[in-house]
Amino acid sequence: MKEMDLILGPWADGALEELSPEDLDLLEDLLEENDQDLYRWVVSGGAPEPLSPLLDRIAAHAHTRFRG
């Protein structure tokens, strides 16, 4: 889904080097999820644990990037 590419790509460009091994494992799990679910969680919240903290960081980055 193009929207998730636009959200995840720029976030990953700046965040991958700073992620802990645990966060990298969560990111791998997150990337296995359906794009439509990911988009809904980024836009509206409600992501399942343990993905929620990582998705909150991604959502904050997207909010800053797209809404200034």
Backbone hydrogen bonds in HBPLUS format (Angstrom, degrees):
<---DONOR---> <-ACCEPTOR-->    atom                        ^
c    i                          cat <-CA-CA->   ^        H-A-AA   ^      H-
h    n   atom  resd res      DA  || num        DHA   H-A  angle D-A-AA Bond
n    s   type  num  typ     dist DA aas  dist angle  dist       angle   num
A0004-MET N   A0001-MET O   3.09 MM   3  5.64 124.1  2.42 111.4 123.8     1
A0005-ASP N   A0001-MET O   3.21 MM   4  6.60 150.0  2.31 147.7 156.6     2
A0005-ASP N   A0002-LYS O   3.08 MM   3  4.98 117.3  2.49  92.5 108.4     3
A0006-LEU N   A0002-LYS O   2.96 MM   4  6.29 153.4  2.03 152.4 159.2     4
A0007-ILE N   A0003-GLU O   3.04 MM   4  6.31 133.0  2.26 137.8 150.6     5
A0008-LEU N   A0004-MET O   2.74 MM   4  5.73 169.5  1.75 155.3 157.4     6
A0009-GLY N   A0005-ASP O   3.01 MM   4  5.50 154.1  2.08 133.1 141.4     7
A0012-ALA N   A0008-LEU O   2.80 MM   4  5.88 167.6  1.82 157.4 160.8     8
A0013-ASP N   A0009-GLY O   2.98 MM   4  6.21 151.7  2.07 151.3 159.6     9
A0014-GLY N   A0011-TRP O   3.19 MM   3  5.63 131.9  2.43 106.1 116.8    10
A0015-ALA N   A0011-TRP O   2.96 MM   4  6.02 139.5  2.13 146.8 159.5    11
A0016-LEU N   A0012-ALA O   3.15 MM   4  5.28 169.0  2.16 137.4 137.9    12
A0018-GLU N   A0015-ALA O   2.92 MM   3  5.38 141.1  2.07 114.8 126.3    13
A0019-LEU N   A0016-LEU O   3.33 MM   3  5.39 157.4  2.38 103.3 109.7    14
A0024-LEU N   A0020-SER O   2.89 MM   4  6.21 152.3  1.97 153.8 162.2    15
A0025-ASP N   A0021-PRO O   3.03 MM   4  6.31 148.9  2.13 141.5 149.3    16
A0026-LEU N   A0022-GLU O   2.98 MM   4  6.36 152.8  2.06 144.8 152.5    17
A0027-LEU N   A0023-ASP O   2.80 MM   4  6.05 153.5  1.87 147.5 155.1    18
A0028-GLU N   A0024-LEU O   2.96 MM   4  6.20 152.9  2.04 143.2 150.1    19
A0029-ASP N   A0025-ASP O   3.02 MM   4  6.36 154.5  2.08 145.4 152.2    20
A0030-LEU N   A0026-LEU O   2.75 MM   4  5.99 156.2  1.80 150.5 158.1    21
A0031-LEU N   A0027-LEU O   2.91 MM   4  6.12 152.9  1.98 149.7 155.6    22
A0032-GLU N   A0029-ASP O   3.08 MM   3  5.30 149.7  2.18 103.8 113.2    23
A0033-GLU N   A0030-LEU O   3.01 MM   3  5.44 158.7  2.06 112.0 118.9    24
A0037-ASP N   A0034-ASN O   3.07 MM   3  5.36 121.1  2.44 103.9 118.0    25
A0038-LEU N   A0034-ASN O   2.99 MM   4  6.34 163.7  2.02 156.4 161.4    26
A0039-TYR N   A0035-ASP O   2.86 MM   4  6.04 164.6  1.88 153.9 157.6    27
A0040-ARG N   A0036-GLN O   3.11 MM   4  6.24 161.7  2.14 141.4 146.4    28
A0041-TRP N   A0037-ASP O   2.91 MM   4  6.15 159.2  1.95 154.6 160.4    29
A0042-VAL N   A0038-LEU O   2.88 MM   4  6.12 154.8  1.94 152.3 159.2    30
A0043-VAL N   A0039-TYR O   2.92 MM   4  6.09 164.3  1.94 154.0 158.2    31
A0044-SER N   A0040-ARG O   2.74 MM   4  5.60 163.0  1.77 149.5 155.5    32
A0045-GLY N   A0041-TRP O   2.80 MM   4  4.37 136.4  1.99 113.8 123.3    33
A0051-LEU N   A0048-PRO O   2.92 MM   3  5.81 120.5  2.28 130.0 140.0    34
A0052-SER N   A0048-PRO O   3.12 MM   4  5.74 130.4  2.38 128.9 138.9    35
A0055-LEU N   A0051-LEU O   2.95 MM   4  6.12 166.0  1.97 163.1 167.6    36
A0056-ASP N   A0052-SER O   2.83 MM   4  5.99 145.6  1.95 151.8 161.6    37
A0057-ARG N   A0053-PRO O   3.19 MM   4  6.50 149.7  2.28 141.2 147.9    38
A0058-ILE N   A0054-LEU O   3.05 MM   4  6.39 157.0  2.10 148.5 154.9    39
A0059-ALA N   A0055-LEU O   2.80 MM   4  5.94 160.7  1.84 147.5 153.1    40
A0060-ALA N   A0056-ASP O   2.94 MM   4  6.10 155.1  2.00 144.3 150.7    41
A0061-HIS N   A0057-ARG O   3.09 MM   4  6.31 156.7  2.15 145.0 150.8    42
A0062-ALA N   A0058-ILE O   2.94 MM   4  6.22 161.2  1.97 151.3 156.7    43
A0063-HIS N   A0059-ALA O   2.84 MM   4  6.00 159.8  1.88 151.3 156.9    44
A0064-THR N   A0060-ALA O   3.06 MM   4  6.24 163.0  2.08 146.7 150.7    45
A0065-ARG N   A0061-HIS O   2.90 MM   4  6.09 159.7  1.94 150.3 156.6    46
A0066-PHE N   A0062-ALA O   2.86 MM   4  5.92 165.1  1.89 156.9 159.6    47
A0067-ARG N   A0063-HIS O   2.89 MM   4  5.53 147.8  2.00 141.6 149.7    48
A0068-GLY N   A0064-THR O   2.95 MM   4  4.76 130.4  2.20 119.4 126.8    49
